């Protein structure tokens, strides 16, 4: 039985890890940290997590935690993960980091977008970007996984077949994403409070959102050349879910059936990617609580534009579910272990 510690277990991604791992047959959570809730049982703080009546939140004491777990999930804020990841990884523990601290392979790019220097560049260089649909073979051998961001997951999976098959003009890529408010984290913030968000819908971070370089890094890796994109996120007045619509011009003549064939071939063996039938498009309601990415396709012949629509749950496929998928691959467990349910919520 794999012993697991969750550092930062009272935020949304930490809560999702607890929910998902309660049904995992190969893993047991032996420690969960939270500075604000230290000393309280998990069930006391989150009554819906019935499986954890006897597990108590504790402070993040790295040395004490070392003896309690074999694999560490870090669900800490950006910047706060740097040192903790370095410590656990340096002490020969397997680590899956859900922050952005180890996603960008270039330390200068990280500092430019996050406003912090990266203090552990040698450790950064050993991190594997944890998108299973691209890096499965590397994930199998990895000891440190940088779990992808939610927006990048939805965008990269939508673009992957197009870029691999070199069928689009890379300079034409436009990514338009809408996310539920849980993407902002579990914190007191006026901008994402109920009265500010309810009955509203707005764009934010236009041209400046920190997930932009992550998308560009992975699309550039797929393309074998530097690619820049126009990425605009929007805030939806819902709890969870991301709907991403991608626009790109074909670089050569292509039919919609050929387009669909590319996606079916790319994802035929992927347990968590579903390509819809012609004329059917994703809805965030249908992926809520699941680890699926659903994809719909359209060739607008009138404007000669390829339109790709993806939907994920930002807290599951966009965070904690993908982290568990990465753990399953790392440890040689069945990839769908703990993630088989099609829906948890009504």
Secondary structure, 3 states (H helix, E strand, C coil): CEEEEEECCCCHHHHHHHHHHCCCCCEEEEEEECCCCCCCEHHHHCCCCHHHCCCEEECCCHHHHHCCCCEEEECCCCCCHHHHHHHHHHCCCEEEECCCCCCCCCHHHHHHHHCCCCCCHHHHCCCEECCHHHHHHHHHHCCEEECCCHHHHHHHHHHHHHHHCCCECHHHCEEEEEECHHHHCCCCCHHHCHHHHCCCCEEECCCCCCCHHHHHHHHHHHHCCCCCCEEEEEECCCCCCEEEEEEECECCCCCHHHHHHHHHHHHCCCCCEEECCCCCCCCHHHCCCCCCEEEEEEEECCCCEEEEEEEECCCHHHHHHHHHHHHHHHHCCCCCCCCCCCCCCC
